[in-house]
Amino acid sequence: MQKKQAETDQLITQIIRGIEEVKGKDIEILDLRDIENTVCDYFIICNGTSNTQVNAIVNSVQKSVSKALKEKPWHVEGSDNSEWILMDYVDVVVHVFQKHIREFYDIEGLWGDAKSVKIETTN
């Protein structure tokens, strides 16, 4: 079990690195492990200021994870309009929003029981 957690931690580190690389904002990790019937262990949520930046964040995350861990997302959806792109790495699901869409859907509120960690960024 510890090996799996170590791999998940490495994945989270690379995802965060990819987001920070292109100045993704308001990065938050929701730990869903103590909640029953969840589809994954973690959500990583962030936002960009435009659909161009949302796409850049997604590309940066894919590049960072691929380079460090040789992993690709199992599934990516939402790239058509780039308002909310979901990247599914099985144990970790990344949500990249435009700010107003993130506020509208309020995933953090919906998953209020999850432990939440906000990542401090320098940008």
VOKENU-501237 format. One line per field, with one value per residue: y, z, x of N, C-alpha, C, O in turn; residue in one letter. Coordinates in pm, 1 decimal, always signed. Layout:
N
n.v: [Y|...] $
n.w: [Z|...] $
n.u: [X|...] $
ca.v: [Y|...] $
ca.w: [Z|...] $
ca.u: [X|...] $
c.v: [Y|...] $
c.w: [Z|...] $
c.u: [X|...] $
o.v: [Y|...] $
o.w: [Z|...] $
o.u: [X|...] $
r: [a|...] $
***
This chain:
123
n.v: [-120.6|+121.5|+170.1|+228.3|+466.0|+626.5|+645.4|+780.5|+1019.9|+1117.2|+1159.0|+1360.9|+1564.1|+1614.4|+1698.4|+1935.0|+2078.1|+2105.2|+2270.0|+2500.9|+2579.3|+2716.6|+2919.2|+2860.1|+2925.8|+2947.6|+2679.3|+2377.1|+2088.9|+1819.9|+1574.2|+1273.6|+1028.7|+941.1|+945.1|+778.0|+574.8|+717.9|+822.8|+847.8|+905.7|+1161.6|+1502.0|+1751.7|+2088.1|+2379.2|+2708.4|+2899.5|+3207.8|+3239.1|+3069.6|+2999.2|+2993.8|+2790.5|+2569.4|+2570.6|+2505.8|+2243.3|+2115.9|+2156.8|+2012.3|+1753.8|+1723.8|+1749.8|+1531.5|+1318.6|+1335.8|+1302.3|+1071.3|+899.2|+865.3|+885.5|+1072.6|+886.8|+962.7|+1254.7|+1531.4|+1798.3|+1970.6|+2099.3|+2351.7|+2459.3|+2560.6|+2413.2|+2167.2|+1828.8|+1602.9|+1273.4|+1077.5|+829.4|+754.4|+1014.8|+1301.8|+1577.2|+1903.3|+2165.8|+2488.8|+2781.1|+3081.5|+3190.9|+2979.1|+2785.7|+2902.2|+2895.7|+2616.9|+2523.2|+2300.9|+2246.5|+2312.0|+2123.4|+1892.6|+1914.3|+1759.5|+1658.9|+1649.8|+1938.3|+2099.6|+2392.5|+2510.3|+2710.8|+2954.2|+3133.2|+3317.9] $
n.w: [+0.0|+73.7|-133.3|-347.7|-248.7|-239.1|-511.2|-594.0|-453.4|-583.9|-835.2|-777.4|-701.8|-947.7|-1103.6|-970.8|-1011.0|-1289.4|-1313.7|-1177.4|-1335.7|-1553.0|-1429.8|-1311.4|-1113.6|-767.0|-653.4|-533.6|-330.4|-289.9|-60.5|-93.3|+25.1|+267.2|+222.3|+136.4|-154.0|-366.7|-682.6|-712.9|-541.9|-496.9|-578.1|-779.8|-804.6|-1001.2|-1147.0|-1452.8|-1635.5|-1882.1|-2180.0|-2325.4|-2133.2|-1968.5|-2140.3|-2168.0|-1908.5|-1887.2|-2089.7|-1984.6|-1744.0|-1846.4|-1982.0|-1773.9|-1602.0|-1778.7|-1853.3|-1607.0|-1488.7|-1684.8|-1745.4|-1879.7|-1898.1|-1824.6|-1931.7|-2087.4|-2076.7|-2208.0|-2351.7|-2573.4|-2536.0|-2338.3|-2083.3|-1861.1|-1795.8|-1754.2|-1624.6|-1607.5|-1404.7|-1296.0|-993.2|-923.0|-1004.7|-1212.6|-1218.4|-1429.2|-1445.8|-1591.2|-1410.0|-1348.3|-1411.3|-1236.9|-994.5|-1031.7|-1040.3|-803.5|-684.0|-458.1|-256.7|-302.2|-235.0|+38.4|+263.3|+224.2|+301.2|+270.2|+96.8|+39.2|-207.2|-178.0|-399.4|-580.8|-765.0] $
n.u: [+82.4|+200.7|+378.5|+210.3|+96.8|+324.1|+381.3|+152.1|+187.9|+416.1|+307.4|+119.6|+296.5|+427.5|+211.0|+134.8|+370.7|+361.8|+136.3|+218.9|+430.4|+321.5|+193.9|-61.2|-349.9|-466.5|-435.9|-556.0|-571.1|-781.5|-837.3|-975.4|-982.8|-1097.1|-1363.7|-1658.5|-1727.1|-1597.1|-1460.2|-1191.4|-874.3|-775.0|-854.9|-723.0|-738.5|-746.1|-714.3|-717.0|-667.6|-775.6|-901.3|-680.2|-475.4|-576.5|-558.3|-280.2|-201.3|-299.4|-148.1|+107.6|+95.7|+58.8|+302.4|+491.6|+426.1|+452.0|+722.7|+859.5|+746.3|+668.1|+398.3|+68.4|-239.1|-532.4|-765.0|-893.7|-1105.3|-1310.3|-1159.1|-1253.1|-1393.7|-1241.9|-1311.7|-1347.9|-1141.7|-1093.2|-866.3|-786.7|-606.2|-647.6|-601.2|-577.1|-752.1|-750.1|-871.6|-904.6|-990.1|-1153.2|-1166.6|-1430.8|-1596.8|-1510.1|-1589.3|-1864.2|-1929.1|-1818.6|-1665.6|-1513.8|-1691.9|-1894.0|-1760.8|-1722.0|-1661.5|-1413.8|-1062.2|-872.6|-608.2|-445.7|-227.4|+47.7|+150.9|+400.7|+323.6] $
ca.v: [+0.0|+239.2|+193.9|+296.0|+603.2|+698.0|+675.1|+884.5|+1144.4|+1164.5|+1207.8|+1490.2|+1660.0|+1651.2|+1773.5|+2069.7|+2141.2|+2142.6|+2384.4|+2618.6|+2615.1|+2814.1|+3013.9|+2828.3|+2996.0|+2889.1|+2533.0|+2312.9|+1942.0|+1761.7|+1435.2|+1206.8|+889.9|+903.9|+958.1|+653.6|+572.2|+820.0|+764.7|+858.5|+940.9|+1305.5|+1600.3|+1870.8|+2190.3|+2507.3|+2782.1|+2989.5|+3332.2|+3237.9|+2932.7|+2976.2|+2951.7|+2659.9|+2471.2|+2568.6|+2430.9|+2101.3|+2069.2|+2158.4|+1899.1|+1630.7|+1719.0|+1728.9|+1394.6|+1228.1|+1339.9|+1250.4|+941.8|+820.5|+835.5|+971.3|+1064.5|+781.0|+1026.7|+1401.0|+1583.4|+1940.3|+2051.4|+2169.7|+2494.1|+2497.5|+2631.0|+2318.1|+2047.1|+1725.1|+1507.8|+1158.8|+991.7|+719.1|+786.2|+1160.5|+1369.1|+1718.9|+1990.7|+2296.0|+2574.4|+2925.8|+3122.7|+3206.3|+2845.0|+2721.1|+2959.7|+2849.6|+2475.5|+2511.1|+2161.3|+2241.8|+2311.9|+1994.4|+1791.0|+1981.4|+1664.6|+1620.2|+1730.8|+2029.7|+2165.4|+2495.0|+2518.1|+2849.6|+2975.0|+3261.6|+3411.7] $
ca.w: [+0.0|+80.9|-265.6|-424.9|-198.6|-282.0|-653.8|-601.8|-407.5|-692.9|-939.7|-731.2|-708.6|-1087.8|-1149.2|-913.0|-1081.7|-1421.6|-1298.9|-1137.9|-1448.6|-1639.8|-1340.9|-1275.1|-989.5|-664.5|-657.6|-412.9|-334.5|-204.6|-25.9|-88.2|+67.9|+379.6|+180.8|+71.3|-292.5|-455.7|-803.9|-707.8|-408.0|-486.5|-682.4|-777.8|-871.0|-1019.2|-1256.2|-1537.7|-1659.7|-2017.6|-2232.7|-2367.0|-2016.5|-1925.5|-2227.7|-2135.8|-1782.6|-1918.4|-2163.9|-1893.6|-1652.3|-1922.1|-2009.7|-1647.1|-1555.5|-1878.2|-1847.6|-1478.9|-1447.5|-1803.8|-1739.6|-1954.5|-1836.6|-1876.2|-2003.3|-2076.9|-2144.4|-2192.0|-2428.4|-2682.7|-2507.4|-2241.5|-1964.9|-1752.5|-1851.4|-1654.0|-1660.4|-1519.6|-1384.8|-1216.8|-850.1|-910.6|-1112.9|-1215.7|-1275.9|-1464.8|-1476.9|-1594.6|-1275.1|-1329.1|-1419.5|-1108.8|-891.4|-1058.7|-1005.0|-662.0|-650.8|-319.2|-174.7|-320.1|-164.7|+163.4|+363.9|+192.1|+356.6|+164.3|+113.4|-62.2|-239.6|-190.0|-516.4|-574.3|-869.2] $
ca.u: [+0.0|+286.3|+436.3|+106.7|+86.3|+444.6|+362.4|+48.5|+250.1|+503.3|+217.3|+67.4|+407.7|+449.4|+93.5|+149.1|+482.7|+311.4|+44.3|+297.7|+516.7|+253.2|+125.9|-199.6|-385.3|-554.6|-422.5|-607.1|-577.6|-884.8|-807.8|-1106.3|-963.7|-1184.1|-1503.7|-1701.0|-1776.1|-1540.7|-1402.2|-1046.2|-824.7|-749.8|-883.3|-638.9|-819.7|-678.6|-776.7|-640.6|-739.7|-832.9|-896.3|-541.8|-398.2|-628.4|-492.7|-137.4|-187.6|-320.3|-30.3|+221.9|+78.3|+86.1|+445.8|+561.6|+400.5|+506.0|+867.9|+910.4|+691.3|+630.9|+254.8|-23.7|-371.8|-618.2|-875.4|-899.5|-1224.0|-1339.2|-1063.3|-1321.2|-1413.2|-1137.8|-1361.9|-1325.1|-1080.2|-1071.8|-760.6|-803.8|-488.9|-704.1|-608.9|-579.1|-822.8|-713.8|-973.7|-847.8|-1104.5|-1147.2|-1206.6|-1576.1|-1657.7|-1476.5|-1676.5|-2000.3|-1948.0|-1781.4|-1634.9|-1467.6|-1813.2|-1962.1|-1681.0|-1686.5|-1612.4|-1276.0|-953.5|-830.4|-479.6|-420.3|-84.5|+93.6|+236.0|+469.3|+279.4] $
c.v: [+126.7|+273.3|+271.0|+441.8|+685.7|+737.1|+786.4|+1019.2|+1204.2|+1224.5|+1346.1|+1597.7|+1707.5|+1731.8|+1918.5|+2145.9|+2189.8|+2263.2|+2511.5|+2670.9|+2722.7|+2903.7|+2989.2|+2884.9|+2909.0|+2736.3|+2475.2|+2161.8|+1898.9|+1614.5|+1364.1|+1067.1|+847.2|+913.2|+832.3|+677.5|+685.5|+750.8|+766.9|+896.4|+1091.6|+1380.5|+1707.2|+1972.9|+2316.2|+2584.8|+2868.7|+3109.7|+3336.4|+3094.3|+2899.7|+2927.6|+2816.2|+2549.3|+2458.4|+2489.2|+2281.6|+2043.9|+2059.3|+2041.3|+1769.0|+1614.2|+1684.3|+1583.8|+1294.2|+1219.9|+1271.6|+1106.2|+851.2|+778.6|+934.5|+966.1|+954.1|+841.7|+1178.0|+1445.4|+1730.2|+2030.1|+2134.4|+2319.1|+2547.1|+2584.8|+2545.4|+2192.6|+1951.9|+1629.7|+1393.8|+1073.8|+875.0|+754.3|+936.2|+1217.9|+1518.6|+1795.6|+2125.5|+2381.9|+2712.0|+2971.0|+3127.4|+3072.2|+2770.0|+2771.4|+2908.9|+2706.9|+2443.1|+2366.3|+2148.5|+2237.6|+2179.2|+1882.7|+1846.7|+1889.3|+1627.2|+1709.0|+1814.0|+2092.9|+2266.5|+2504.2|+2665.9|+2861.3|+3114.9|+3361.6|+3492.7] $
c.w: [+0.0|-54.1|-352.3|-380.2|-241.7|-429.5|-672.5|-559.3|-515.6|-804.6|-902.5|-742.1|-852.1|-1143.6|-1099.7|-986.1|-1220.1|-1416.3|-1269.8|-1252.7|-1537.4|-1558.0|-1322.6|-1137.1|-895.7|-666.3|-524.5|-434.5|-240.1|-185.0|-1.9|-27.5|+181.7|+346.0|+103.6|-73.0|-379.8|-572.7|-802.2|-565.9|-388.9|-605.2|-668.1|-864.0|-884.9|-1125.9|-1329.8|-1568.2|-1797.7|-2068.7|-2282.1|-2248.6|-1964.8|-2009.5|-2195.8|-2007.4|-1810.5|-1990.3|-2072.8|-1795.6|-1724.7|-1946.1|-1883.2|-1599.4|-1649.7|-1867.8|-1721.5|-1453.2|-1563.2|-1800.8|-1823.4|-1883.6|-1903.6|-1965.8|-1984.0|-2144.1|-2115.8|-2274.5|-2537.2|-2653.7|-2399.9|-2127.1|-1841.6|-1817.5|-1735.8|-1706.8|-1560.2|-1517.6|-1292.2|-1068.0|-824.5|-1031.3|-1101.2|-1283.8|-1302.6|-1517.1|-1524.3|-1464.8|-1256.6|-1333.3|-1288.1|-997.8|-907.9|-1009.3|-861.4|-617.9|-504.8|-223.8|-182.0|-243.0|-32.1|+270.7|+341.1|+267.1|+242.0|+197.3|+0.9|-81.9|-256.5|-312.1|-509.1|-676.6|-826.5] $
c.u: [+86.6|+347.9|+336.9|+94.8|+206.5|+433.3|+259.1|+106.1|+341.0|+418.5|+164.2|+175.4|+428.9|+332.4|+103.8|+259.5|+437.0|+219.5|+123.9|+383.3|+453.7|+158.9|-23.5|-228.3|-469.4|-553.6|-469.6|-611.2|-688.6|-851.6|-940.8|-1098.4|-1056.3|-1332.6|-1543.1|-1744.5|-1723.5|-1471.7|-1249.8|-1005.3|-809.4|-808.2|-775.8|-713.1|-735.6|-753.9|-676.6|-726.1|-806.1|-831.1|-755.6|-459.0|-445.7|-563.6|-343.9|-112.9|-199.1|-198.1|+92.1|+214.8|+112.0|+235.2|+524.8|+547.5|+465.4|+659.0|+920.5|+868.4|+650.6|+482.8|+176.9|-158.1|-453.4|-725.9|-865.2|-1028.5|-1244.2|-1249.7|-1130.2|-1338.5|-1318.6|-1189.1|-1339.6|-1269.3|-1050.5|-965.9|-766.3|-677.1|-524.2|-714.1|-619.0|-652.2|-794.0|-826.4|-908.6|-962.3|-1061.5|-1212.8|-1358.4|-1648.9|-1631.2|-1568.7|-1819.7|-2022.7|-1907.3|-1758.5|-1589.5|-1587.4|-1886.8|-1892.2|-1632.7|-1631.6|-1466.6|-1176.8|-898.4|-696.3|-465.7|-268.1|-48.3|+183.4|+294.5|+417.0|+160.1] $
o.v: [+226.2|+390.5|+366.1|+531.5|+802.7|+847.8|+875.1|+1121.4|+1325.5|+1327.8|+1437.4|+1709.3|+1827.0|+1823.9|+2012.6|+2263.5|+2300.9|+2349.1|+2616.3|+2791.3|+2809.1|+2955.9|+3083.2|+2890.8|+2812.4|+2672.7|+2519.3|+2113.4|+1937.5|+1539.4|+1390.5|+994.2|+729.5|+891.4|+786.4|+785.4|+742.8|+635.3|+696.7|+916.8|+1143.2|+1330.0|+1748.0|+1947.4|+2355.0|+2532.6|+2905.2|+3114.1|+3427.2|+3007.4|+2783.2|+2832.4|+2734.9|+2447.8|+2348.4|+2414.1|+2202.6|+1935.9|+1964.9|+1978.0|+1684.4|+1504.3|+1599.4|+1521.1|+1196.7|+1111.4|+1192.6|+1027.3|+739.3|+670.5|+1051.1|+867.7|+932.0|+780.0|+1224.1|+1402.6|+1781.2|+2152.4|+2229.6|+2403.2|+2667.3|+2673.0|+2596.4|+2120.2|+1989.7|+1581.6|+1416.3|+1006.6|+827.4|+781.6|+979.3|+1187.0|+1578.7|+1758.8|+2192.0|+2351.2|+2754.6|+2905.6|+3073.1|+3054.1|+2700.5|+2693.1|+2882.3|+2678.7|+2345.9|+2316.6|+2051.5|+2167.9|+2128.5|+1790.5|+1828.8|+1935.4|+1570.0|+1826.5|+1764.6|+2134.8|+2231.8|+2505.7|+2736.4|+2787.0|+3202.5|+3477.1|+3575.8] $
o.w: [-63.9|-86.3|-421.3|-463.9|-277.0|-468.2|-756.1|-621.3|-536.5|-861.7|-985.0|-786.5|-876.1|-1222.6|-1176.5|-1018.9|-1262.0|-1504.3|-1329.7|-1265.2|-1590.4|-1608.7|-1318.7|-1052.8|-937.2|-679.2|-417.4|-541.1|-123.2|-281.7|+96.5|-28.5|+191.9|+432.4|+16.3|-108.6|-458.7|-562.8|-880.3|-479.5|-278.7|-717.4|-557.0|-979.9|-793.0|-1187.7|-1279.4|-1531.5|-1826.3|-2008.9|-2280.5|-2260.9|-1921.7|-1955.8|-2196.6|-1998.1|-1762.7|-1955.6|-2083.0|-1767.3|-1671.9|-1932.5|-1886.0|-1561.0|-1605.7|-1872.8|-1727.8|-1401.2|-1541.5|-1847.7|-1836.4|-1816.4|-2024.3|-2062.2|-1875.0|-2255.6|-2012.5|-2268.8|-2587.8|-2736.1|-2373.5|-2079.5|-1732.1|-1886.2|-1634.6|-1819.7|-1440.0|-1615.5|-1217.8|-1019.7|-718.2|-1145.8|-995.1|-1392.3|-1209.9|-1619.6|-1501.1|-1415.4|-1158.8|-1266.6|-1235.8|-917.6|-809.1|-944.0|-803.7|-526.3|-436.8|-122.3|-81.1|-192.6|+5.4|+360.9|+429.3|+293.0|+130.7|+310.6|-117.0|+14.4|-338.8|-326.2|-439.6|-677.1|-903.0] $
o.u: [+52.4|+367.4|+373.6|+84.0|+191.9|+470.8|+276.5|+77.1|+342.7|+453.5|+163.5|+148.4|+446.3|+353.0|+84.2|+243.8|+469.6|+224.1|+99.6|+405.6|+523.5|+59.6|-103.0|-138.9|-533.5|-658.1|-427.8|-649.1|-689.5|-839.3|-1009.8|-1197.6|-1090.7|-1417.6|-1469.5|-1791.8|-1798.7|-1430.4|-1185.6|-1090.6|-828.3|-810.9|-742.1|-745.6|-663.4|-846.7|-570.4|-843.6|-884.1|-767.7|-715.9|-382.0|-363.9|-519.3|-288.7|-15.7|-117.7|-150.5|+170.5|+316.5|+184.2|+289.0|+614.0|+646.2|+526.3|+717.0|+1014.7|+947.3|+604.1|+447.0|+214.0|-189.1|-443.5|-771.2|-831.4|-1058.5|-1200.8|-1262.2|-1070.8|-1302.6|-1316.0|-1117.7|-1315.5|-1341.3|-991.3|-974.9|-752.0|-644.5|-438.5|-823.9|-663.7|-619.0|-810.9|-871.4|-862.5|-1023.2|-948.4|-1304.6|-1409.7|-1750.8|-1718.3|-1619.6|-1888.2|-2123.1|-1956.3|-1824.1|-1623.0|-1584.2|-1935.8|-1956.4|-1516.9|-1561.7|-1402.7|-1203.0|-880.2|-672.4|-472.8|-191.5|-106.6|+280.5|+243.0|+459.4|+111.3] $
r: [m|q|k|k|q|a|e|t|d|q|l|i|t|q|i|i|r|g|i|e|e|v|k|g|k|d|i|e|i|l|d|l|r|d|i|e|n|t|v|c|d|y|f|i|i|c|n|g|t|s|n|t|q|v|n|a|i|v|n|s|v|q|k|s|v|s|k|a|l|k|e|k|p|w|h|v|e|g|s|d|n|s|e|w|i|l|m|d|y|v|d|v|v|v|h|v|f|q|k|h|i|r|e|f|y|d|i|e|g|l|w|g|d|a|k|s|v|k|i|e|t|t|n] $
***
